[in-house]
């Protein structure tokens, strides 16, 4: 890790988190530049405990805890299995969410199922039916392709 000049735009407001670049600068000044904690306190206008907390970090950014709170009714693995089930054939793919909940005996509402499927990137839509090409259209396309086979960009 190469030492760099510490940022000079430090304007910390009490109650807000110290930006990562300043945390890194504090660590570099203390460990590589041998600047005392007292000097860092006066330079950054932070308390002793704040400086010591920053110096105690083992990584540049504070680790965030994973999701806390009530567990989800449908796990990602369950949702992936539902997507696989819906993708097996057309009859299963056209089921509405209420019928899908009943058929799979899920312990959730249809709106919960829809929300979780959307979170995993599965969106149900009806594909547009495109009309088939007529014989005249096929011949017209073939003739156009033959006449423009040596087209160049001008």
Order of alpha helices (4+ residues) and beta strands (2+ residues): alpha-alpha-alpha-alpha-alpha-alpha-alpha-alpha
